[in-house]
Structure formats: C-alpha cells, structure tokens
Amino acid sequence: MTNNALDDAAGPGGLTVGATASRVEVTVRTLHHWDAIGLVRPSGRSTSGYRLYSAADLARIHRVLIYRELGLSLDDIGALLDAPTVDMTVPLRLQRAQLLDRISRLQAMVDAVDRMIEAASAGTLLSAEEQVAIFGQRWKPSLAEGAHDRWGDTPQWAQYAERAAGMTPDDWQQIADNVVTLEHDLAAAKRAGVRPGSTEANALAERHRTSIDAYFDCTLSMQVCLGKKYAADPGFTAYYDAIEPGLTLWLRDIIDANARDRGVDPDSATWT
C-alpha cells in the first residue's frame, strides 16, 4: 500500500490527510506543505503514525483559506493566526471589511459588463430623448439600431460597445459638439474651394478620421471604405449634402487624397 493510500485510510481521533483534503477542497500535497512550514499541523496521529486532523485543525484550515482568498501570503497568515489577541472579533471584522470591499469591486465589474452588453445590443446607453437632445433634431434613434444590425458582429462594434459602456451623457455631448464643429469646417472649406490633397484638406480628413476614433480605431483604409459608403448610400448623401451641397463627394475625395498621400491606394483599400 502506498503512503497516499495509507493517508486516505480512516483512522480514530480525527480525519486523515486524504479525507481532510477532500473536505476542505485542497490537495494532499498542500496539507503536507502547510504541515512542513508549521502553518497547519495535525493535532493527532494514528496508531501507524499517520496524520489525523481534529475539528480545531479543520477550523484553522478554513481560516487559512479565507485569508488566502483575501490575498495574504502564507507567512502573513501564519503570523496572524498565531498572534495573541484578546478580542478575536478584530481579525474577523478586518476579514469582513475586506470581503465587502471585494464584493463592491466585483459588483462594479458586473455593472460594467452589463453596460457593455446593453451597449453592444442597443448601440448606445442614451435614451431616445437624450440622443435627439445631444445629436440634434436630424438624428434618428433608429440609426443606432440599424448600425447594430449591419455591424453588430464586427470587431469594431465590439470595440465601440466597450467604449460606449463607459461614456456619460457629457461625453456624448462633447463628441457631438466636435462633430458639429468638424462638419461646419468641412462645409466652409468646400465653399472656399479647398482642393483635395492640399494641406488644409488633408488636415480636415485626419480630423474626420479622429472623430471616428471616438467609436473604434479607424485606419486610413477603413476611412476610405467609409468615404465610399457615404457617396453610395442615399441616406449618408442626404445627410452631408443637407449641410452643404456636394459635401458628400468632396468629403470622399479629400479622404481618398489624404490616404493616397499617406501610402494607401483608395482603389484597393479594404476594411482593415
């Protein structure tokens, strides 16, 4: 019979190592280690000399497990367990406070995951009324739902949902204000005859790409694909041309020219 088998055998006066390990859900090797370093030494021995753990030993093991769950080192746990104390509620109150703190942090994590799930499903955590108030009367809350239907299974949507989960109405307002300013500057440049590929046009194209970065990381190639979509989609065309006639095609052209200047061929650009 092996030593482990003998350790697992039942004995009088307490639980064997194997039985104790099963009871507290640790390994036999762990109990042997704790015995060797003096953290938890079994109170008894069987007639054959094998370890036997009493009820008090089990209680000490459970305290070790609680302290380990709180992140204490074995040395700190040993010092805490063996320290003389008149009021045993002191370490227990400390345990309770630390557990409540951990529960609070875990609940915050759960709340964050819930917000991500909601953002991934709805497209934004803002109510319909908040969306209109922030993005203006031309904004349609159904656009967020349509965007989810179209891109909900993409990595970019997952990235957007993660960012949206942490945004407050003030954050969305700042994004909306930046977009309004950008659209005003795009329209002014179009009216002034700014040519695609010029320094001013390239700077505006980069500002446009940065505005997309608020939602997900937008590469030059992705921006080119978006510009093509603006020009091909009647909804996007109507939106931009309502700001300034011909703005949609001009925006596409400055995006293409900026990408070309930075080494990306608009004719072969892909969503990468």
N, C-alpha and C positions, 0 to 999 in steps of 0.2 A: 504494500500500500504506500502511495506517495505521501509526502508531508502535507500537500494541499488537501488530499483526501482525508488525512487524519484531522487537519484543521477543520474540515467541514463536518466531522462527526459530532454528534450531540454529546454533551458532557454535563455532569451535575454542577450546580452552583453558578450557572451563567450560560451565555451564548458563545459558541465557538467563533473563530475568526470568520469562517465562511458564512455562518448564519448571521453574524453581525454585519458583514459586508452587504449581504442581501437585504437586511433590514434597513440599513441607512443609505443604501444605493451608492456605495463606493467600492473600489476594488480591494481585494485581499492585500495586494501589494501596497496600497495606500495605507491601510491599517498597520502593516508591518513597518512602514516608514515612520508613521506617527509614533509608534512604539519606540523605534530606534532613537528618535530625536527627543523623546520624553514628552511629546505633546499629549498623547492619549495612551497611557499604559494600562493594560488589562489588570483588573484587581485580583483575579484568581488564576489558578492553573488546574488542569485536570490531573488525575492520578498518573497519567502518562506524561505530564509536563507541558501540555499544550495550553495556549492562551484561552482564558474564559473572561468574557465581558459582562459586568454586572449592569443593573439598571442605571446606577450612577455613572458608569462608564459610557453608556449609551447617551445619557443626558449631556455629558461633556462633548461627545462626538457631535451631537446636534448643535451645540453652541459653536463648535469649530466650524461647522458647515455654514451657520448663519454669518459668522464673521468673514469666512471666505467669500460668501456671496456679496458681502459689503466691500470686498477688495482688499482686506487686510492681509499682510504677509503672515506666514506661519510663525515667525519669530514674534511678531506683534501680538498674534493670537495667544501664543503661549504666555507671554508676559501679562496679558490682560486676564487670562483665566486664572493665573496663579497669584495675581496681585491681591494682597489682603484688603478687604473692604468691609466696612460695617453695613453699608446700605447697598444691597445687591440690585436695587432698582436703578442705580446710577448708570451702569453699563447697559441695562435693558432700555432705559429711556434714550440713551445715545443710539442704540440699535434702532429704536422706533423712529427717531428723528431722521436717521439716515435712510431708513426704508421709505418713509414718507417723501423724502426728497427724491429718491429714485422713482417712486410711483409718479410723482409730479413730472419728472423728466420724461418718463415713458409715456405718460398721458399726452404730453406736448408732442411727442413723436407720433403718437396715434392721430392726434388732431392734424398734424402736418400731412400725414399720409391721406387722411380723409379729404383735406383740401386739394391734394394732388389728384385724387380720384374724381372729385367734383369738377376740378378744372379740366381734367382730361376728357370728361364726359360732356360738359356744358360749354367749354371754350373760354369761359370767364366766370369769376365768382361774383360779378356785379349783377344786380337785378336789372330788369329791362329798363326801369325808370332811371337807374344810375347810369346805364350805358348811354341813353339818349342825352341825359344831362351833361355827361362828360364829353361824348364824341359828337354831339350836335344833332340837330333835327334830321339831317340827311342820313344819319346812321340807322340801320335796321338791325335790331337784336337777332333777327333770324340769320344774319350773316355769320354769326359765331357758330350756330348750329350747322349751317351749310359748310363752313370751313372744317368742322369736325367730321362731317360725312365724307368730305373729299380727302382730307389729310390725316384723319384720326389714327391711322395705323403706321404713320411715318415716324422716324427718329426725331424729326424736327418738331412734330406735335408733342411728343413726349417731353422734349426739352422745354417747349413753350408751357406745357402744363406744370412742369416743375417750377418755372419762374413765376407763372401766373398765381400759383398757390401762395406765394409769399408777398404778393402785391396788395397794397391797400388802395382804397379809392383815390387817395392823394397821389400815389404812384401812377395810377392810370391817368389821372388828370395831368400830371407832368408829361407823360408820354403823348397824350392827346394835344397838349399845348405845343410840344415840339413838332408834331406832325403838321399842325396848322401853320406854324412858322415856316416849316420846310415847304409846304405847298404854296404859301404866299411867295416865298423866294423863288421857287421854280417858275411860277406864273410870271413874276416880274422879269426873270431872266429870259423867258420865252418871248415876252412882249418886247424886250430890249434887243432881241436878235442875237443873243449869245449863241455861238456856234458850238455844236457837239465836238468834243475833242479839245476845246480850249481849256485853259487853266481853270477858269471860273466854272465851266460846265462840268469838268472832272471833279471839282470840289463839291458841287451840288450832287453829283452821282454818288460820291462817297458818303455824303450826309444822308442820302436816301438809303444806302446800304446799312449805315449805322442805325437808322431808325428801325430797320428790320431786325437788327441785332438785339433790340429790346425784347424780342419774342424768341428768337433762336439764332444760332450762329450762322450768318449768311455769307457764303463765299461769293466771289465775283461771278463764278459760273452760275450759281443759284440766282443771283441778281439778274443776270442776263435772261434766264428762263422766266423770271417774274416779269421782266420788261416785255417779253414776247407775249406772255399771257395777258398783260394789260391791253396790248394792242389787239389781241384776238378775241377777247371776251367783251361782249357788248356792255355788260354791267360795269366793268372797270373803265371802259372807254367813256361811258356816260358820266361816270364819277369824275374823272380827271378833266374831261372836256367841259364839264359844267364849271370848273374852276377857271379854266382858260381854254378857249377854242384851240384845238390841235395839240393840247398839252400831252395827251397820251403818247402820240407818236414821237414827239420831241423828247419826252422822258425816256422812251425806249432807246432813242438814238443816242442820247448822252450816256446812258448806261452801257450801250454797246461800245461807244468810242472810248470810254474810260477803261472798260475791260480790255479792249484791244491794246491800249497804251500800256497796260499792266501785264501783257503777255497772254491774255485769254482770247481765243478766237470765238467771237459770238456765233459764228456759223456752226461750230461743232460743240458749243457749250452744253453740258448736261447738268442734271440736278445732283451735283456732288460738291 
